[in-house]
Amino acid sequence: MPRKIVLIGPESTAKTTLAKQLAAHFNTSWVPEFSRHFLDVKGTIEASDVWSILYGQAAWENAAFEGLEKSLLFCDTDALTTQIYAAHYYAVASEQIEAFVNSRRGDFYLLCNIDLPWVADGKQRDLGHLRAEMFERFQSELLKRNWPFALIQGEADARLAAAVLALQTYFPDLSS
């Protein structure tokens, strides 16, 4: 079974770019962020959309896993990210969401640092002023859950090299 590697962290930390680069490096697949697609289609996200986003992301991940024979699947977000943002924007939290998040746990997380400039996208990114606080939320959730992760930082090639090294260190059987 392929391992689920999740790129996680605040907005504008190169998660999408890194997910694509890692998939290319390891010659495997990656899953985009469903909430971005959802926002593009609907035009807005509300508290009542949290479950649709959770299920949509899960469906995209499940579809990517089908027939995947490679050792890794890179996910440009996951249910934990949705849970963190739902709590921030809408104060939405429940035991059901927590159970869903735990059922969708990744095998390893790459926590992307806020050492890159924040770039507005005119749609979804609006927390540039809270990047440090959001980073702390992501990190504290991973630590609280005792889920394995590596902090990824640096620009461009250095960020990719750090991610590859972290994965090869955690999964010694990986070859690049």
Summary of the structure (lengths in Angstrom):
residues: 176
radius of gyration: 15.3
end to end distance: 18.3
largest distance: 43.1
contacts: 530
relative contact order: 0.21
helix: 53%
strand: 12%
